C-alpha cells in the first residue's frame, strides 16, 4: 500500500509520552518517585497551556464586545442630524472600529496558533482516553416562545433574590462615571428585572415619605430604561450598548438630555400617583378591619348608627343618661322609636337588661323605651277591640 492510498495517518503515535509505564530505570533511582515527579511536571505544563488558551479566548471575546459597541456607535452617529458634531464623532468612532477589527484578527491568529500547538503536543496517559464526541448537536434555531406571566414572575423573583443588594447599590449611585463603571463590573444587571425592581423601590420610598431618596433612585431607574430602549432601537444585547448611552448622555447631546429630563420628571409624577393610590388603599383596608372589629351583635357599625341619631339622642348616649334616653324615645313615633332602638342594640350602643342581676327591683322604672312603647300598642289594640 503506497502513501497516497493510506486511509489512516499513524504518525500521531510517534509522539506519545509513556514514561509512567517504563519498567527499566537506574537501580539507584526510586522508580515510584520518578514517575510521580514526571507526571506532576507534565500535568503542570498541561494546566499552564490550558490557562494560556483560556486567556486568549477571554481577550478575543472582550475584543469582539468592544468591536460590537464601536459598530453600534457608528450606526448611531450615522443617523444623527447635527453635521458638525456628527462628522467629528463619526470619524473617531470609525477609527475605534478599525482598531478593534485589527485587534480581533490578531487574537484570532493567536487562537489558531494555540490550536496548532495543541495538536503538536505529544499524547500521554491523561489525554489518550478522552472522548472524541460525547454528544450530537443539531444546528436548529428553536422557535421563540413567549414567557407566561407566571414564568416572568418566577424569573423576576429569582433574579431579585440573587442580586437585590447589587441593584440597590446601583440605585444609590449619583455620578455618570460611577454608574458606568458599576455596570461594567456587573453587566448582568443590565436587564428588565433591574428596571422593574427599581420602579417598585421608588414607590416604596415615596410611600415611606423618603422623597429625596425616591428622586435619586428614580434617576437610576430612567438610566436603566433608556439603556434598554437604546438596545431595542439598535437590536443588540443591552449589555453590549450601555457604554454608548453614557457616552451619549455625557457628550452634551442637548436633545437627548432634554428627553431624559422630561421622562424623569414624568416618571416621578407617576410614582407619586401610584404611592397615593397605595396609601389610600391601605387606609381603606385599615378602616375596613377596624369597622369589622367594632361591629355590634347585629352586624351594625356603632359609629355609623351614632352619626345617624338626632342631636338629643347623641347627648343621651354621651352623658349615659337612661332617663333622658327614655324621655326622648317617648316623644318619638312608636314605630320609629322601635327601629331606632333596634339599630342601637344591633350596633352595641344600647345593651338592654345589662343590670338585671343587680337591680331587679328597678325593672319597672328602668324598662327600656321599646318595651314601654310595645305595652302602649297592646293597650291601644285592646281598647279598640272593646269599642267594636
C-alpha positions as CSV (number, residue, x, y, z in Angstrom):
1,X,0.0,0.0,0.0
2,X,1.5,3.3,-1.0
3,X,1.5,6.5,1.0
4,X,-1.1,8.0,-1.4
5,X,-3.6,5.2,-0.8
6,X,-3.2,5.2,3.0
7,X,-6.5,5.9,4.8
8,X,-5.2,6.4,8.3
9,X,-2.3,8.6,9.5
10,X,-0.4,6.7,12.2
11,X,2.2,9.4,12.7
12,X,0.4,10.7,15.8
13,X,1.5,7.5,17.6
14,X,5.2,8.5,17.2
15,X,4.8,11.3,19.8
16,X,3.4,9.7,22.9
17,X,4.7,10.3,26.4
18,X,4.6,6.9,28.2
19,X,7.3,7.5,30.8
20,X,5.0,6.4,33.6
21,X,4.9,2.9,32.0
22,X,8.7,2.4,31.7
23,X,9.8,-0.5,33.7
24,X,13.6,-0.1,33.4
25,X,15.2,2.7,35.5
26,X,18.6,3.1,37.2
27,X,18.9,0.9,40.3
28,X,19.8,4.0,42.4
29,X,16.6,5.9,41.4
30,X,13.4,5.4,43.3
31,X,11.1,4.5,40.4
32,X,7.7,5.5,42.0
33,X,9.1,8.9,43.0
34,X,10.4,9.4,39.5
35,X,7.1,8.5,37.9
36,X,5.3,10.9,40.3
37,X,7.7,13.8,39.5
38,X,7.3,13.3,35.8
39,X,3.6,13.1,36.0
40,X,3.3,16.2,38.2
41,X,5.6,18.2,35.8
42,X,3.5,17.1,32.8
43,X,0.2,18.0,34.5
44,X,1.6,21.4,35.4
45,X,2.7,22.0,31.8
46,X,-0.8,21.0,30.6
47,X,-2.6,23.3,33.1
48,X,-0.4,26.2,32.1
49,X,-1.1,25.6,28.4
50,X,-4.9,25.4,29.0
51,X,-4.8,28.6,31.1
52,X,-3.0,30.3,28.3
53,X,-5.7,29.2,25.8
54,X,-8.5,30.4,28.1
55,X,-6.8,33.8,28.5
56,X,-6.6,34.1,24.7
57,X,-10.3,33.2,24.4
58,X,-11.2,35.8,27.0
59,X,-9.2,38.5,25.3
60,X,-10.8,37.7,22.0
61,X,-14.3,37.8,23.5
62,X,-13.6,41.2,25.1
63,X,-12.3,42.5,21.8
64,X,-15.4,41.2,20.0
65,X,-17.6,43.0,22.6
66,X,-15.6,46.3,22.1
67,X,-16.0,46.0,18.3
68,X,-19.8,45.5,18.6
69,X,-20.0,48.6,20.7
70,X,-17.9,50.6,18.3
71,X,-20.1,49.4,15.4
72,X,-23.3,50.4,17.3
73,X,-21.8,53.8,17.9
74,X,-21.0,54.2,14.2
75,X,-24.6,53.3,13.3
76,X,-25.9,55.7,15.9
77,X,-23.8,58.6,14.7
78,X,-24.7,58.0,11.0
79,X,-28.3,58.6,12.0
80,X,-27.6,61.9,13.7
81,X,-28.6,65.2,12.1
82,X,-26.1,67.6,13.6
83,X,-23.5,67.5,10.8
84,X,-20.6,69.2,12.6
85,X,-20.8,67.1,15.8
86,X,-21.6,64.0,13.7
87,X,-18.5,64.3,11.4
88,X,-16.1,64.6,14.4
89,X,-17.6,61.8,16.5
90,X,-18.2,59.6,13.4
91,X,-14.5,59.8,12.4
92,X,-13.4,58.9,15.9
93,X,-15.9,56.0,16.1
94,X,-14.7,54.6,12.8
95,X,-11.1,54.8,13.9
96,X,-12.0,52.8,17.0
97,X,-13.9,50.3,14.9
98,X,-10.9,49.9,12.6
99,X,-8.6,49.4,15.6
100,X,-10.8,46.7,17.2
101,X,-11.1,44.9,13.9
102,X,-7.3,44.7,13.6
103,X,-7.1,43.6,17.3
104,X,-9.7,40.9,16.6
105,X,-7.7,39.5,13.7
106,X,-4.6,39.4,15.9
107,X,-6.4,37.4,18.6
108,X,-8.0,35.0,16.0
109,X,-4.5,34.4,14.7
110,X,-3.3,33.6,18.3
111,X,-6.2,31.2,18.8
112,X,-5.3,29.4,15.6
113,X,-1.6,29.2,16.7
114,X,-2.6,27.8,20.0
115,X,-4.7,25.1,18.4
116,X,-1.8,24.1,16.1
117,X,0.5,24.0,19.1
118,X,-2.0,21.8,20.9
119,X,-2.1,19.3,18.0
120,X,1.7,19.1,18.1
121,X,1.8,18.2,21.8
122,X,2.6,14.6,22.4
123,X,-0.2,12.4,23.8
124,X,0.1,11.0,27.3
125,X,-1.8,8.7,29.7
126,X,-4.1,11.6,30.6
127,X,-5.1,12.6,27.1
128,X,-5.2,9.2,25.3
129,X,-8.5,8.2,26.8
130,X,-10.5,11.4,26.2
131,X,-13.8,11.2,24.4
132,X,-13.8,12.4,20.8
133,X,-17.5,13.0,20.8
134,X,-19.8,13.0,23.8
135,X,-23.0,14.4,22.2
136,X,-24.6,15.3,19.0
137,X,-25.6,18.9,18.3
138,X,-28.1,19.9,15.6
139,X,-27.8,23.5,14.4
140,X,-31.5,24.3,14.5
141,X,-32.7,27.6,15.9
142,X,-35.6,27.0,18.3
143,X,-38.8,28.8,17.9
144,X,-39.2,31.8,20.2
145,X,-41.6,31.0,23.0
146,X,-43.2,33.9,24.8
147,X,-43.0,33.6,28.6
148,X,-46.1,33.3,30.6
149,X,-46.9,35.8,33.4
150,X,-46.0,33.0,36.0
151,X,-42.7,32.4,34.3
152,X,-41.9,36.1,34.2
153,X,-42.8,36.5,37.9
154,X,-40.7,33.5,38.9
155,X,-37.7,34.8,36.8
156,X,-38.0,38.2,38.4
157,X,-38.2,36.7,41.9
158,X,-35.1,34.5,41.3
159,X,-33.1,37.4,39.9
160,X,-34.0,39.8,42.8
161,X,-33.2,37.1,45.4
162,X,-29.7,36.7,43.8
163,X,-28.8,40.3,43.0
164,X,-31.0,42.5,45.3
165,X,-28.0,44.0,47.1
166,X,-26.3,45.0,43.9
167,X,-29.5,46.5,42.4
168,X,-29.9,48.7,45.5
169,X,-26.3,49.8,45.3
170,X,-26.8,50.8,41.7
171,X,-29.9,52.7,42.6
172,X,-28.0,54.9,45.1
173,X,-25.2,56.0,42.7
174,X,-25.2,59.6,41.6
175,X,-22.4,60.2,39.1
176,X,-22.5,59.0,35.5
177,X,-19.0,57.6,35.7
178,X,-19.8,55.6,38.8
179,X,-22.9,54.1,37.2
180,X,-21.0,53.2,34.1
181,X,-18.1,51.5,36.0
182,X,-20.5,49.6,38.2
183,X,-22.4,48.2,35.2
184,X,-19.1,47.3,33.5
185,X,-18.2,45.3,36.6
186,X,-21.7,43.8,36.9
187,X,-23.1,43.6,33.3
188,X,-25.8,41.1,34.4
189,X,-27.7,44.0,36.0
190,X,-28.5,45.5,32.6
191,X,-31.9,43.9,32.1
192,X,-35.6,44.3,32.5
193,X,-35.6,42.7,36.0
194,X,-33.4,45.5,37.4
195,X,-35.6,48.2,35.9
196,X,-38.7,46.6,37.3
197,X,-37.2,46.3,40.8
198,X,-36.1,50.0,40.8
199,X,-39.6,51.1,39.9
200,X,-41.1,49.2,42.9
201,X,-38.3,50.6,45.1
202,X,-39.2,54.1,44.1
203,X,-42.9,53.6,45.0
204,X,-41.9,52.1,48.4
205,X,-39.7,55.0,49.2
206,X,-42.4,57.5,48.3
207,X,-44.9,55.7,50.5
208,X,-42.4,55.9,53.3
209,X,-42.2,59.6,52.6
210,X,-38.5,59.4,51.7
211,X,-38.9,61.8,48.9
212,X,-35.3,62.8,48.2
213,X,-34.2,59.2,48.2
214,X,-37.0,58.3,45.8
215,X,-35.9,61.0,43.4
216,X,-32.3,59.6,43.4
217,X,-33.5,56.0,42.7
218,X,-35.9,57.4,40.0
219,X,-32.9,58.9,38.2
220,X,-31.2,55.5,38.1
221,X,-34.4,53.8,37.0
222,X,-34.6,56.1,33.9
223,X,-31.0,55.4,33.2
224,X,-31.7,51.7,33.0
225,X,-34.9,52.2,31.0
226,X,-33.0,54.4,28.5
227,X,-30.3,51.8,28.1
228,X,-32.9,49.1,27.4
229,X,-34.7,51.3,24.9
230,X,-31.4,52.1,23.1
231,X,-30.7,48.3,22.9
232,X,-34.1,47.8,21.3
233,X,-33.6,50.5,18.7
234,X,-30.2,49.1,17.8
235,X,-31.4,45.5,18.0
236,X,-28.5,44.5,20.2
237,X,-28.0,43.0,23.7
238,X,-28.4,45.7,26.4
239,X,-25.1,44.5,28.0
240,X,-23.3,45.5,24.8
241,X,-24.6,49.1,24.4
242,X,-24.8,50.6,27.9
243,X,-21.5,52.4,27.3
244,X,-23.0,54.1,24.3
245,X,-25.7,55.6,26.5
246,X,-23.3,57.1,29.0
247,X,-21.1,58.4,26.2
248,X,-24.1,60.0,24.5
249,X,-25.5,61.5,27.7
250,X,-22.1,62.9,28.8
251,X,-21.2,64.5,25.4
252,X,-23.8,67.3,25.9
253,X,-26.3,65.9,23.4
254,X,-28.9,68.5,24.4
255,X,-31.9,66.8,22.6
256,X,-31.1,63.5,24.3
257,X,-30.6,65.2,27.7
258,X,-33.9,67.1,27.4
259,X,-35.7,63.8,26.6
260,X,-34.0,62.2,29.6
261,X,-35.1,65.1,31.9
262,X,-38.7,65.1,30.6
263,X,-39.0,61.3,31.1
264,X,-37.5,61.5,34.6
265,X,-40.0,64.3,35.6
266,X,-42.9,62.3,34.2
267,X,-41.8,59.2,36.0
268,X,-41.6,60.9,39.3
269,X,-45.2,62.1,38.9
270,X,-46.3,58.6,38.1
271,X,-44.5,57.3,41.2
272,X,-46.2,59.9,43.4
273,X,-49.6,59.0,41.9
274,X,-49.0,55.3,42.4
275,X,-47.9,55.9,46.0
276,X,-51.1,57.9,46.8
277,X,-53.2,55.1,45.4
278,X,-51.4,52.6,47.5
279,X,-51.7,54.7,50.7
280,X,-55.4,55.3,50.1
281,X,-55.9,51.6,49.5
282,X,-54.0,50.8,52.7
283,X,-56.2,53.3,54.7
284,X,-59.4,51.8,53.3
285,X,-58.2,48.3,54.3
286,X,-57.4,49.5,57.7
287,X,-60.7,51.2,58.1
288,X,-62.5,48.0,57.0
289,X,-60.6,46.0,59.6
290,X,-61.4,48.5,62.3
291,X,-65.0,48.5,61.3
292,X,-65.2,44.7,61.4
293,X,-63.7,44.8,64.9
294,X,-66.3,47.2,66.3
295,X,-69.4,45.7,64.7
296,X,-72.2,45.1,67.2
297,X,-74.1,41.8,67.8
298,X,-76.5,42.6,65.0
299,X,-73.7,43.4,62.5
300,X,-74.1,47.2,62.5
301,X,-71.3,49.7,63.0
302,X,-71.8,51.7,66.2
303,X,-70.1,54.8,64.7
304,X,-72.4,54.9,61.7
305,X,-75.5,54.3,63.9
306,X,-74.4,57.1,66.3
307,X,-73.9,59.6,63.5
308,X,-77.4,58.8,62.2
309,X,-79.0,59.8,65.6
310,X,-80.5,63.2,66.4
311,X,-78.5,65.6,68.5
312,X,-80.8,64.9,71.5
313,X,-80.2,61.2,71.2
314,X,-76.5,61.6,70.9
315,X,-76.5,63.7,74.1
316,X,-78.2,60.9,75.9
317,X,-75.5,58.4,74.9
318,X,-72.7,60.9,75.5
319,X,-74.0,61.5,79.1
320,X,-75.1,57.9,79.6
321,X,-78.4,59.2,80.9
322,X,-81.0,56.4,80.7
323,X,-83.9,58.5,81.9
324,X,-83.1,61.2,79.3
325,X,-83.0,58.5,76.7
326,X,-86.4,57.1,77.7
327,X,-87.8,60.6,77.6
328,X,-86.5,61.2,74.1
329,X,-87.9,57.9,72.9
330,X,-91.3,58.6,74.4
331,X,-91.5,61.7,72.2
332,X,-91.0,59.7,69.0
333,X,-93.4,57.8,66.9
334,X,-93.6,54.2,68.4
335,X,-92.6,52.5,65.1
336,X,-89.7,54.9,64.5
337,X,-88.6,54.6,68.2
338,X,-88.6,50.8,67.8
339,X,-86.5,50.9,64.7
340,X,-84.0,53.4,66.2
341,X,-83.5,51.3,69.4
342,X,-83.2,48.1,67.4
343,X,-80.4,49.7,65.4
344,X,-78.8,50.8,68.7
345,X,-79.0,47.3,70.1
346,X,-77.7,45.7,66.9
347,X,-74.7,48.1,66.9
348,X,-73.9,47.6,70.6
349,X,-74.7,51.2,71.5
350,X,-77.5,50.0,73.7
351,X,-77.3,46.8,75.8
352,X,-80.8,46.0,77.2
353,X,-81.2,44.3,80.6
354,X,-77.5,44.6,81.4
355,X,-78.2,45.3,85.1
356,X,-81.0,42.7,85.7
357,X,-79.0,40.8,88.3
358,X,-78.2,43.8,90.4
359,X,-81.3,46.0,90.0
360,X,-84.3,43.6,89.8
361,X,-86.4,45.9,92.0
362,X,-86.0,48.8,89.4
363,X,-87.1,46.8,86.4
364,X,-90.4,48.6,86.2
365,X,-88.9,52.0,86.5
366,X,-85.9,51.4,84.1
367,X,-87.8,49.3,81.5
368,X,-86.4,50.2,78.0
369,X,-88.3,52.5,75.7
370,X,-89.1,49.7,73.3
371,X,-90.9,47.6,75.9
372,X,-92.9,50.6,77.1
373,X,-94.0,51.5,73.6
374,X,-94.9,47.9,72.9
375,X,-97.1,47.9,76.0
376,X,-98.8,51.1,74.8
377,X,-99.6,49.5,71.4
378,X,-101.1,46.4,73.1
379,X,-103.3,48.6,75.3
380,X,-104.5,50.6,72.3
381,X,-105.4,47.5,70.4
382,X,-107.4,46.1,73.4
383,X,-109.3,49.4,73.8
384,X,-110.1,49.4,70.1
385,X,-111.5,45.8,70.3
386,X,-113.7,46.7,73.3
387,X,-115.2,49.7,71.5
388,X,-116.0,47.5,68.5
